[in-house]
Amino acid sequence: MMQMQSSLNRFLFTVLAVWVAGSIGAVFYAHQQNIPTGITAVILPALLLEVAMYLATGFEGVRSRLLACGSALPALLVGSALPGYLLTSVAFGGFRVDHFALLTALTAIFVFWYRVLPRRLGWDLLFLAFGAAVVLSKVFGDLYVNPAVKPKLDILGRMMWVRLGIMSVLLLRGAPGVDYGFIPRVREWAVGARYYAYALALITPLAFGLGFVQHPTAAFTGKTMLTAALTFAGMLWFVALFEELFFRGLLQQWLSDSMGNTTAGLLVTSVLFGSAHLGFGRFPNWKFAIIATCAGVIYGMAYARAGLRGSMVTHALLATTWRVVFG
């Protein structure tokens, strides 16, 4: 009980700290981008609420409290998906019954999946495919509308979808052996950094050879280093966290168990990971898919050595390098 309360206290402190920092950053960004104050006043609360619910996925105490809700949990998760849409759509005069119904239906299918269907490989793969298809369809760009165009509000939908997927797997299906969390331990940092070095040595010449990159686009200045630090934080706690959970923590393990061969599971998962990048930029982006497949192999190896948080570090470091150095 004391451990659970400590986890809840850490969650509340983290949310408060992120809200303060996020509010300051959002106000600064709005000023820089000339976003009207009225629009910021609507978007910011919706974003902060979604951030708090996303952070809840990483705290054992919060997850335990949600598990205690029993059979009511799926309905609560569906309900949690709606405030961001309602707040922004009503405030901006863009509420539509058909959009609301579609959003509710999609989230209900996602959340009730493991309340209706068995925990078997085929249904597990369809769950991941359904989750990916919704994101790739870019439906959230149509549902969440911002009259000022900037910033795009589909981020609210994508954050909601990711944390619902995480909660569905961790709480409703169960993911034994997956050490999900936001903060890597010392060994996980060390292993992740080592495999990042391996990835850099392999993928840099491959990227140049394929013509995927031409030359560095960033000079190493104080501003660049700050950009790198902020980019790394976003990559680690959002992009790498959920991609590594679904590809390495779930898919790689499910396939390895099904095929009875960890190497085969790693390789098939890496190919699927690379294929998921075909749609980035101009389709089909074969260069990106090849590079992502090779990166996926190394992420999978880092996962085998240090678990989810180790592969998170490798993934976040490599993605940050490419984003900051090669733009």
C-alpha positions as CSV (number, residue, x, y, z in Angstrom):
1,M,0.0,0.0,0.0
2,M,2.8,2.4,0.9
3,Q,4.6,1.6,-2.4
4,M,1.4,2.3,-4.3
5,Q,0.9,5.6,-2.5
6,S,4.5,6.6,-3.2
7,S,3.9,5.8,-6.9
8,L,0.8,8.0,-6.9
9,N,2.7,10.8,-5.2
10,R,5.5,10.6,-7.9
11,F,2.8,10.7,-10.6
12,L,1.2,13.8,-9.2
13,F,4.5,15.6,-8.8
14,T,5.5,14.6,-12.3
15,V,2.2,15.9,-13.8
16,L,2.6,19.2,-11.9
17,A,6.1,19.7,-13.1
18,V,5.3,18.8,-16.7
19,W,2.2,21.0,-16.6
20,V,4.2,24.0,-15.4
21,A,7.0,23.5,-17.9
22,G,4.5,22.7,-20.7
23,S,2.5,25.8,-20.0
24,I,5.6,28.0,-20.1
25,G,6.7,26.4,-23.3
26,A,3.3,26.5,-24.9
27,V,2.9,30.3,-24.2
28,F,6.3,30.9,-25.6
29,Y,5.6,28.9,-28.7
30,A,2.2,30.6,-29.2
31,H,3.9,34.0,-29.0
32,Q,6.6,33.0,-31.5
33,Q,4.0,31.5,-33.9
34,N,1.5,34.4,-33.5
35,I,-1.2,32.0,-32.3
36,P,-4.1,34.0,-30.8
37,T,-4.5,33.8,-27.1
38,G,-8.1,32.6,-27.3
39,I,-7.0,29.5,-29.3
40,T,-4.1,28.8,-26.9
41,A,-6.5,29.0,-24.0
42,V,-8.6,26.2,-25.5
43,I,-5.8,24.0,-26.8
44,L,-3.5,24.1,-23.8
45,P,-5.9,22.6,-21.2
46,A,-6.8,19.8,-23.6
47,L,-3.2,19.1,-24.3
48,L,-2.2,19.2,-20.6
49,L,-5.1,16.8,-19.8
50,E,-4.0,14.4,-22.5
51,V,-0.4,14.6,-21.3
52,A,-1.4,13.7,-17.7
53,M,-3.3,10.6,-18.9
54,Y,-0.4,9.6,-21.1
55,L,2.0,9.9,-18.1
56,A,-0.4,7.7,-16.1
57,T,0.6,4.7,-18.2
58,G,4.1,4.8,-16.7
59,F,3.2,4.7,-13.0
60,E,2.4,1.3,-11.3
61,G,0.3,3.0,-8.6
62,V,-2.0,4.6,-11.2
63,R,-2.3,1.3,-13.2
64,S,-3.1,-0.6,-10.0
65,R,-5.9,1.9,-9.1
66,L,-7.3,1.5,-12.6
67,L,-7.1,-2.3,-12.4
68,A,-9.2,-2.1,-9.2
69,C,-12.1,-0.7,-11.3
70,G,-12.6,-4.2,-12.6
71,S,-15.3,-4.6,-15.3
72,A,-15.9,-0.8,-15.5
73,L,-12.3,-0.2,-16.7
74,P,-12.9,-0.5,-20.5
75,A,-15.8,2.0,-20.3
76,L,-13.7,4.4,-18.2
77,L,-10.9,4.2,-20.8
78,V,-13.3,4.9,-23.6
79,G,-14.7,7.9,-21.7
80,S,-11.2,9.2,-21.1
81,A,-10.7,9.4,-24.9
82,L,-13.5,12.0,-25.4
83,P,-12.7,15.2,-23.3
84,G,-10.0,16.4,-25.7
85,Y,-12.2,16.2,-28.7
86,L,-15.2,17.7,-26.9
87,L,-13.3,20.6,-25.4
88,T,-11.7,21.7,-28.7
89,S,-14.6,20.9,-31.1
90,V,-17.2,22.7,-28.9
91,A,-15.0,25.7,-28.3
92,F,-14.1,26.1,-31.9
93,G,-17.6,25.4,-33.2
94,G,-16.6,22.3,-35.0
95,F,-18.5,19.6,-33.1
96,R,-20.1,17.0,-35.3
97,V,-22.2,14.1,-34.2
98,D,-20.8,11.8,-36.8
99,H,-17.2,12.6,-35.8
100,F,-18.1,12.1,-32.1
101,A,-19.7,8.7,-33.0
102,L,-16.7,7.6,-35.1
103,L,-14.2,8.5,-32.4
104,T,-16.3,6.7,-29.8
105,A,-16.7,3.6,-32.0
106,L,-13.0,3.4,-32.8
107,T,-11.9,3.7,-29.2
108,A,-14.5,1.2,-28.0
109,I,-13.3,-1.4,-30.5
110,F,-9.7,-0.8,-29.4
111,V,-10.4,-0.9,-25.7
112,F,-12.9,-3.7,-25.6
113,W,-10.8,-5.9,-27.9
114,Y,-9.5,-8.1,-25.1
115,R,-12.8,-8.1,-23.3
116,V,-14.4,-9.8,-26.3
117,L,-11.6,-11.7,-28.1
118,P,-9.2,-14.3,-26.9
119,R,-5.5,-13.7,-26.1
120,R,-4.1,-15.6,-29.1
121,L,-1.4,-14.6,-31.6
122,G,-3.8,-14.1,-34.5
123,W,-6.0,-11.7,-32.5
124,D,-2.9,-10.0,-31.0
125,L,-1.6,-9.3,-34.5
126,L,-4.9,-8.0,-35.6
127,F,-5.0,-5.7,-32.6
128,L,-1.7,-4.2,-33.5
129,A,-2.7,-4.0,-37.2
130,F,-6.0,-2.2,-36.2
131,G,-4.1,0.3,-34.0
132,A,-1.6,1.0,-36.7
133,A,-4.2,1.3,-39.4
134,V,-6.1,4.0,-37.5
135,V,-3.0,6.1,-37.1
136,L,-1.9,5.6,-40.7
137,S,-5.3,6.6,-42.0
138,K,-4.8,10.0,-40.5
139,V,-8.4,10.1,-39.3
140,F,-7.4,12.3,-36.3
141,G,-6.5,15.1,-38.7
142,D,-10.1,15.1,-39.8
143,L,-11.7,14.8,-36.4
144,Y,-9.6,17.3,-34.5
145,V,-10.0,20.7,-36.3
146,N,-8.2,23.9,-35.4
147,P,-9.5,27.0,-37.0
148,A,-6.1,28.7,-36.9
149,V,-4.5,25.7,-38.7
150,K,-1.4,25.8,-36.4
151,P,-0.8,23.9,-34.3
152,K,-2.3,20.7,-35.8
153,L,-4.7,19.2,-33.2
154,D,-4.3,15.6,-34.4
155,I,-1.6,15.3,-31.8
156,L,-4.4,15.1,-29.2
157,G,-5.9,12.1,-31.1
158,R,-2.6,10.4,-31.6
159,M,-1.5,10.7,-27.9
160,M,-4.9,9.4,-26.9
161,W,-4.7,6.5,-29.2
162,V,-1.2,5.5,-28.1
163,R,-2.0,5.6,-24.4
164,L,-5.2,3.6,-24.9
165,G,-3.3,1.0,-26.7
166,I,-0.7,0.9,-23.9
167,M,-3.4,0.6,-21.2
168,S,-5.3,-2.0,-23.2
169,V,-2.2,-4.2,-23.4
170,L,-0.9,-3.7,-19.9
171,L,-4.2,-3.8,-18.0
172,L,-6.7,-5.8,-20.2
173,R,-4.6,-8.3,-22.1
174,G,-1.6,-8.5,-19.8
175,A,2.0,-8.3,-21.0
176,P,4.2,-10.4,-18.6
177,G,7.9,-9.7,-18.8
178,V,7.5,-6.3,-20.2
179,D,9.2,-3.8,-17.8
180,Y,7.2,-0.7,-19.0
181,G,8.3,2.6,-17.6
182,F,9.6,6.1,-18.5
183,I,13.0,6.1,-16.7
184,P,15.8,3.8,-17.8
185,R,18.1,2.4,-15.2
186,V,21.9,2.7,-15.3
187,R,22.5,-0.6,-17.0
188,E,19.8,0.1,-19.5
189,W,21.4,3.5,-20.4
190,A,24.7,1.8,-20.8
191,V,23.4,-1.0,-23.0
192,G,21.3,1.3,-25.0
193,A,24.2,3.7,-25.6
194,R,26.4,0.8,-26.7
195,Y,23.9,-0.5,-29.2
196,Y,23.4,3.1,-30.4
197,A,27.1,3.1,-31.3
198,Y,26.7,-0.1,-33.2
199,A,23.6,1.3,-35.0
200,L,25.5,4.5,-35.9
201,A,28.5,2.5,-37.3
202,L,26.2,0.3,-39.5
203,I,23.5,2.7,-40.6
204,T,25.5,5.9,-41.3
205,P,27.4,4.4,-44.3
206,L,24.2,2.6,-45.4
207,A,22.2,5.9,-45.4
208,F,24.9,7.7,-47.4
209,G,25.2,4.7,-49.8
210,L,21.5,4.7,-50.4
211,G,21.4,8.4,-50.9
212,F,19.0,8.7,-47.9
213,V,21.2,11.5,-46.5
214,Q,23.7,13.8,-48.3
215,H,25.5,15.7,-45.6
216,P,25.0,17.1,-42.1
217,T,22.6,20.1,-42.0
218,A,23.2,21.3,-38.5
219,A,26.2,23.2,-37.0
220,F,27.0,22.3,-33.4
221,T,26.0,25.4,-31.5
222,G,24.4,25.9,-28.1
223,K,21.0,26.1,-29.8
224,T,21.6,22.9,-31.6
225,M,22.5,21.1,-28.4
226,L,19.3,22.5,-26.7
227,T,17.3,21.3,-29.7
228,A,19.0,17.9,-29.4
229,A,18.2,17.6,-25.7
230,L,14.5,18.5,-26.2
231,T,14.2,16.2,-29.3
232,F,15.8,13.3,-27.3
233,A,13.3,13.8,-24.5
234,G,10.4,13.7,-26.9
235,M,11.8,10.7,-28.8
236,L,12.5,8.7,-25.6
237,W,9.3,9.3,-23.8
238,F,6.9,9.3,-26.7
239,V,8.1,7.9,-30.0
240,A,10.6,5.3,-28.8
241,L,8.6,4.3,-25.7
242,F,5.4,3.2,-27.6
243,E,7.2,1.9,-30.7
244,E,9.5,-0.2,-28.7
245,L,6.6,-1.5,-26.5
246,F,4.6,-2.6,-29.5
247,F,7.3,-3.8,-31.8
248,R,9.9,-5.3,-29.4
249,G,8.0,-5.7,-26.1
250,L,5.0,-7.3,-27.7
251,L,5.4,-8.3,-31.4
252,Q,8.9,-9.6,-31.2
253,Q,8.1,-11.7,-28.1
254,W,4.8,-13.0,-29.5
255,L,6.5,-14.0,-32.8
256,S,9.5,-15.5,-31.1
257,D,7.3,-17.6,-28.8
258,S,5.1,-18.7,-31.7
259,M,8.0,-19.7,-34.0
260,G,10.0,-21.1,-31.1
261,N,13.0,-19.1,-32.3
262,T,14.1,-15.8,-30.9
263,T,16.3,-14.9,-33.9
264,A,13.5,-15.5,-36.3
265,G,11.1,-13.4,-34.2
266,L,13.6,-10.6,-34.1
267,L,14.2,-10.6,-37.9
268,V,10.5,-10.8,-38.8
269,T,9.7,-8.0,-36.4
270,S,12.4,-5.9,-37.9
271,V,11.1,-6.3,-41.4
272,L,7.6,-5.4,-40.2
273,F,9.1,-2.4,-38.4
274,G,10.8,-1.3,-41.6
275,S,7.7,-1.8,-43.6
276,A,5.8,0.5,-41.3
277,H,8.1,3.3,-42.6
278,L,7.2,2.9,-46.2
279,G,4.6,5.6,-45.9
280,F,6.9,8.3,-44.6
281,G,7.3,11.0,-47.2
282,R,6.7,9.7,-50.7
283,F,5.2,6.2,-50.9
284,P,6.8,3.7,-51.1
285,N,9.9,5.1,-49.3
286,W,12.1,2.0,-49.8
287,K,15.2,3.8,-48.6
288,F,13.7,4.6,-45.2
289,A,12.2,1.1,-45.0
290,I,15.6,-0.5,-45.5
291,I,17.3,1.7,-42.9
292,A,14.4,1.2,-40.4
293,T,14.7,-2.6,-40.9
294,C,18.4,-2.5,-40.1
295,A,17.8,-0.2,-37.1
296,G,15.0,-2.6,-36.0
297,V,17.5,-5.5,-35.8
298,I,19.7,-3.5,-33.5
299,Y,16.8,-2.3,-31.4
300,G,15.8,-5.9,-31.1
301,M,19.3,-6.9,-30.0
302,A,19.3,-4.1,-27.4
303,Y,15.9,-5.3,-26.2
304,A,17.2,-8.9,-25.8
305,R,20.1,-7.6,-23.7
306,A,18.4,-4.9,-21.6
307,G,14.7,-5.1,-22.1
308,L,12.3,-2.4,-23.2
309,R,14.1,0.6,-21.6
310,G,17.4,-0.4,-23.1
311,S,16.0,-0.5,-26.7
312,M,14.2,2.8,-25.9
313,V,17.5,4.5,-25.3
314,T,19.1,3.1,-28.5
315,H,16.0,4.1,-30.6
316,A,15.8,7.6,-29.1
317,L,19.5,8.3,-29.5
318,L,19.5,7.2,-33.2
319,A,16.3,9.0,-34.0
320,T,17.6,12.2,-32.4
321,T,20.9,12.0,-34.3
322,W,19.1,11.7,-37.6
323,R,16.6,14.5,-36.8
324,V,19.1,17.0,-35.5
325,V,22.2,16.3,-37.5
326,F,20.6,15.4,-40.9
327,G,17.3,17.2,-40.5
